[in-house]
Amino acid sequence: MTPDSSFKFFGLLSIVLVWMGLLFLLYRWKGNKSLSFSVHAAQTKGGQIYYFILFAIVLPPFYLFMLRWFVPALELPDIFSYLVTLGILGQVLAVVVPAIPGRKERIHNLGAYTMAFTMIPLCIMLGFTEIDWFARLVALLTATYMIGAGVLFLTVKRSHDYYLYFQAPYIALFHITILISTYSL
């Protein structure tokens, strides 16, 4: 498939919008460092609606960017597209089902962790793609951080007190990896 350059800007746009939206979320729906972005949003009906609208705005252009420009431009294998699709579907589930304690939280977490875990092989694949050496290095360092943070989070119970401090860099580094890979071509 030939990359459609009209979709290239969608990546940067969706990433900037999601971070502006997440920062506003933290400002508007206060919480502490032990709460994820979605738990901040789940505290009130207004937060839940805001979170849904934010991702309804940013996910479609990000997905189009990934499939219509990113994957073809970097000549990534089909498995990359499948993982992106699985990650996006996980995020959609996490957005549609708020992180409210009980069954909803378990369903939410299934979606959220599906999205998070797909980011690791995506970064590893980028690390071994024919792109700029610096973009490959960033991708592999990001994957290393993700794996290290995941192991630390799973093995050290006290790390749960700092959930947001793990989640924010995890997602930000993924986005930085995507942007560097995009604009180093």
C-alpha positions as CSV (number, residue, x, y, z in Angstrom):
1,M,0.0,0.0,0.0
2,T,1.2,3.5,-0.8
3,P,1.3,5.9,2.1
4,D,-1.3,8.6,1.8
5,S,0.5,11.8,2.8
6,S,-2.8,13.5,3.6
7,F,-3.0,11.4,6.7
8,K,0.5,12.1,8.0
9,F,-0.5,15.2,10.0
10,F,-3.2,13.2,11.8
11,G,-0.6,11.6,13.9
12,L,0.9,14.8,15.3
13,L,-2.6,16.3,15.7
14,S,-4.1,13.4,17.6
15,I,-1.1,13.1,19.9
16,V,-1.0,16.8,20.7
17,L,-4.8,16.8,21.3
18,V,-4.8,13.7,23.6
19,W,-2.0,15.2,25.8
20,M,-3.7,18.6,26.0
21,G,-6.9,16.7,26.9
22,L,-5.2,14.4,29.5
23,L,-3.5,17.4,31.2
24,F,-6.9,19.2,31.4
25,L,-8.4,16.0,32.8
26,L,-5.8,16.0,35.6
27,Y,-6.4,19.6,36.3
28,R,-10.2,19.4,36.2
29,W,-10.8,16.0,37.9
30,K,-8.3,16.1,40.8
31,G,-6.8,13.0,42.2
32,N,-3.5,11.7,43.3
33,K,-0.5,10.0,41.8
34,S,-1.9,6.5,42.6
35,L,-4.8,7.1,40.1
36,S,-4.6,6.3,36.4
37,F,-5.9,8.8,33.8
38,S,-9.0,6.7,33.5
39,V,-9.6,6.5,37.2
40,H,-9.3,10.3,37.4
41,A,-12.1,10.4,34.7
42,A,-14.2,7.8,36.3
43,Q,-14.7,9.7,39.5
44,T,-17.7,11.7,38.2
45,K,-20.2,11.3,35.4
46,G,-18.8,14.5,33.8
47,G,-15.3,13.1,33.9
48,Q,-16.6,9.9,32.2
49,I,-18.3,11.8,29.5
50,Y,-15.2,14.1,29.0
51,Y,-13.0,11.0,28.7
52,F,-15.3,9.4,26.1
53,I,-15.5,12.6,24.0
54,L,-11.7,13.1,24.2
55,F,-11.0,9.6,22.8
56,A,-13.9,9.8,20.3
57,I,-12.0,12.8,18.9
58,V,-8.4,11.5,19.0
59,L,-8.6,7.8,18.3
60,P,-10.1,7.9,14.7
61,P,-7.4,10.2,13.3
62,F,-4.6,8.4,15.1
63,Y,-5.9,5.0,13.8
64,L,-6.2,6.5,10.2
65,F,-2.7,7.9,10.5
66,M,-1.2,4.6,11.6
67,L,-2.9,2.5,8.9
68,R,-3.0,5.0,6.0
69,W,0.4,6.7,6.4
70,F,2.7,5.2,9.2
71,V,2.5,1.5,8.3
72,P,2.8,2.0,4.5
73,A,5.5,4.7,4.8
74,L,7.7,2.6,7.1
75,E,6.9,-0.6,5.1
76,L,5.8,-2.3,8.3
77,P,4.5,-5.9,8.2
78,D,0.8,-6.7,8.5
79,I,1.3,-7.9,12.1
80,F,2.0,-4.3,13.0
81,S,-1.4,-3.2,11.7
82,Y,-3.1,-6.1,13.5
83,L,-1.4,-5.0,16.8
84,V,-2.4,-1.4,16.2
85,T,-6.0,-2.5,15.6
86,L,-6.0,-4.7,18.8
87,G,-4.5,-1.8,20.8
88,I,-7.1,0.7,19.5
89,L,-9.9,-1.8,20.2
90,G,-8.5,-2.2,23.8
91,Q,-8.5,1.6,24.2
92,V,-12.1,1.8,22.9
93,L,-13.2,-0.8,25.5
94,A,-11.4,1.1,28.2
95,V,-13.1,4.3,27.2
96,V,-16.6,2.9,26.8
97,V,-16.4,1.0,30.2
98,P,-15.4,3.4,32.9
99,A,-12.9,2.3,35.6
100,I,-15.6,2.0,38.3
101,P,-14.8,-0.6,41.0
102,G,-16.3,-4.1,40.4
103,R,-17.0,-5.8,37.1
104,K,-16.8,-2.6,35.1
105,E,-13.3,-2.0,36.4
106,R,-12.2,-5.5,35.4
107,I,-13.6,-5.0,31.9
108,H,-12.0,-1.6,31.7
109,N,-8.7,-3.0,32.8
110,L,-8.9,-5.7,30.1
111,G,-9.1,-3.1,27.5
112,A,-6.6,-0.7,29.0
113,Y,-3.9,-3.4,29.5
114,T,-4.5,-4.9,26.1
115,M,-3.8,-1.4,24.7
116,A,-0.7,-1.0,26.9
117,F,0.8,-4.4,26.2
118,T,0.4,-4.0,22.4
119,M,2.7,-1.0,22.6
120,I,5.7,-3.1,23.6
121,P,5.8,-5.3,20.5
122,L,5.0,-2.2,18.3
123,C,8.1,-0.5,19.7
124,I,10.3,-3.6,19.4
125,M,9.2,-3.9,15.8
126,L,10.1,-0.3,15.1
127,G,13.5,-0.9,16.7
128,F,14.2,-3.5,14.0
129,T,12.7,-1.6,11.0
130,E,14.6,0.2,8.3
131,I,14.2,3.7,9.8
132,D,16.7,6.3,11.0
133,W,19.1,4.9,13.6
134,F,18.0,7.4,16.3
135,A,14.3,6.4,15.8
136,R,15.3,2.8,16.2
137,L,17.3,3.6,19.3
138,V,14.3,5.5,20.8
139,A,12.0,2.7,20.0
140,L,14.2,0.1,21.7
141,L,14.8,2.3,24.7
142,T,11.0,2.9,25.0
143,A,10.4,-0.9,24.8
144,T,13.0,-1.4,27.5
145,Y,11.3,1.2,29.7
146,M,7.9,-0.4,29.2
147,I,9.1,-3.9,30.1
148,G,11.1,-2.6,33.1
149,A,8.2,-0.5,34.3
150,G,5.8,-3.4,33.8
151,V,8.0,-5.8,35.8
152,L,8.5,-3.3,38.6
153,F,4.8,-2.5,38.7
154,L,3.9,-6.3,38.9
155,T,6.6,-7.2,41.5
156,V,6.7,-4.2,43.8
157,K,3.4,-3.5,45.5
158,R,4.4,0.0,46.6
159,S,4.8,1.1,43.0
160,H,1.0,1.1,42.8
161,D,1.1,4.2,44.9
162,Y,2.7,5.9,41.9
163,Y,0.5,4.6,39.1
164,L,0.3,7.8,37.2
165,Y,4.1,8.2,37.3
166,F,4.4,4.9,35.5
167,Q,1.4,5.4,33.1
168,A,2.2,8.9,31.8
169,P,5.8,8.2,30.7
170,Y,4.7,4.8,29.3
171,I,2.2,6.4,26.9
172,A,4.3,9.6,26.3
173,L,7.4,7.5,25.3
174,F,5.2,5.5,22.9
175,H,3.9,8.7,21.3
176,I,7.5,10.2,21.1
177,T,8.6,7.0,19.4
178,I,5.8,7.3,16.9
179,L,6.6,11.0,16.2
180,I,10.4,10.5,15.9
181,S,9.8,7.6,13.6
182,T,7.4,9.7,11.5
183,Y,9.5,12.9,11.3
184,S,13.0,11.3,10.9
185,L,12.0,9.9,7.5
